[in-house]
Amino acid sequence: MKIDFLGRSDTLSACGSGQALKGHGLTSCGNIRSARCFVTTHVLRDCGKAPSHSCSVTGHNFSRAANRPTSTWALAPAGWLSRCLLLLFALASPLAAQQDKPWEKIPIPPLKEFKPQQPKRLELKNGIVLFLQEDHELPFVSGSVLIPGGSRDEDPARAGLVDLYGQTWRTSGTAKMDGDAMDDLLEARAAHIETSGGVESTSLSWDSLKGDADQVFSLALDLLFHPKFSEDKLRLAQQQEATSIVRRNDEESSIAYRESDKLVYGTDSPYTRQPELATIGKVSIRDLQEWHDRTIGNKLIIGVIGDFDPVAMEAKLRAAFEPLPPARALPPRRDAFREPKQAVYFVNKEDVNQSNVQIVGLGTDRRNPDVPALAVMNDILGGGFASRLFQKIRTEKGLAYGVGGGYGFSYDHPALFRVVVMTQSASTVDATRLAMEEISGLTTRPFTEEELKRAKDNILNSFLFRYDTKEKVLSERERLEFYGYPADYLEKYEATLRTVSLADVTATARKHIHPNDLAILVVGNGAEIKPGLDALGLGPVHAVDITIPGASGAGPDGPGPTEKEQ
């Protein structure tokens, strides 16, 4: 029999202000009386708060619903069993099963029409784009400059250059004020100026109180147009980057994401290129200056938000950026992508007692018209507590600490299909099999109206939090501009989501889900994974070498990441 409490199957739990029934670890949920639950199986669980004398009885499983498989407890004091059984039969009465569920009758108003307040867009005669977003709630002003060109555009022989550039740019300062003096001035005014480097772009940002906005903006412009890169600051950045490199294998999850990306994109892809000790050592001040000079002439995107006069702010921005020469557009990229080879890959990490399983394949980009239906499919598969992956692997089988994922879509290149399972070493094979079954089930197990409604509600409701501030809307608008999407992309996306049907999700799943094109990477302790990964039946297991060239035991030209059969 299964205890159903407040609509939660297989759980009799302490949910907030409940009171223990006779001190035996069976609790009520809030103010709901015990008559409101009914029994359908002999399973009792608690949410981690049961007293130490909870028990195990033959034929009945009393266990914690924690992040681990069901376990039995020691026998309780005499008399407790009989009271448990009496309570079970009492709860199983037809009257209890017929009780109303008032929480299901709470009216849920429809969502308001999605109409985010868009910033004002201005395009200068040289192609540079400005966005102004007024927000007079607080006396702050902040801004950013987005500069096309990132680590995917750097010389592979100097991988890590953009990271070093992003750090050294700010810490070096300018000819008028070095980075340390800038730190002191900004700290005294509770203001900030920061620089960073990413995969597709670099950026400079600033923020301050309204009264200091002009001074901080002038400092930011000086850093943007007249940086003076320092040898000392570059060496410091190289030391920090070297520390990150030699420690990149410390965390199981970092290894799993990094190496699974390589299985899809390839080891020499600009999207998986990683800095090495040898490559960052080649970066010089001249390299940083040349990178800056090359990218500052690209099509800049400037965004300002806060408590300012829009006419005065527009005039300041025009005076700063309109005299620049015509902006250069980056040439379109010609990156090649392919589905990975289906196989099992393994990284042995002896200092862990769990496995991080990554099931990966090639995704798509946001220009694909199937993206709204894919988003709904993703939520059904692995989008939350009610998803198929979570319900099967964690709730029903108790084999995972965490599980989720879906079919990814980036803005200007295919993302990854990725499902992640975190499980104990001993359950690695079982949990992986179940995940593959749920993935395959997207093309064989019909979607339901309940799944469709829940998924669409989840996604549409998320818009309330993803774009609930003017700052978030501005950031998204800049992103759309950067990748060349129309200004009303979000509104159209939201409107299309509302129209997605079961037929759409079914057709999309059959079109895009190909289980035979998925690779499996496991990072875990090989000695504890029993049965072994070969039990998955996908051929020999390929060991992934994550040796760090130049670090402890490897010379500068030592072995890099390779695959070899185990």
Buried (B, 14 or more C-beta within 10 A) or exposed (E): BBBBBBEBBBBBBBBEEBEBBEEBBBBBBEEBEBEBBBBEEBBBBBBEEBEEBBBBBEEBBBBBBBEBBBEEBEEBEEEBBEBBEEBBEEBBEEEBBEEEEEEEEEEEEEEEEBEBEBBEBBEBEBBBBBBBBBBEEEEBBBBBBBBBBBBBBBEEEBBBBBBBBBBBBBBBBBEEBBBEEBBEBBEEEEBBBBBBBBBBBBBBBBBBBBEBBEBBBEBBBBBBEEBBBBEEBBEBBBEEBBEEBEEBBEBBEBBBBBBBBBBBBBBEBBBBBBBBBBBBBBBBBEBBBEBBEEBBBBBBBBBBBBBBEEEEBBEBBBEBBEEBEEBBEEEEEEEEBEBBEBBBBBBBBEEBEBBBBBBBBBBBBBEBEBBBBBBBBBBBBBBBEBBBBBBBBBBEBBBBBEBBBBBBBBBBBBBBBBBBBBBBBBBBBBBBBBBBBBBBBBBEEEBEEEBBEBBBEBBBEEBEEBBEBBBEBBBBBBBBBBBEBEEEBBBEBBEBBEEBEBEBBBEBBEEBBBBEBBBBBBBBBBEBBEEBBBBBEBEEBBBBEBBBBBBEEBEEEBEBBEBEEB
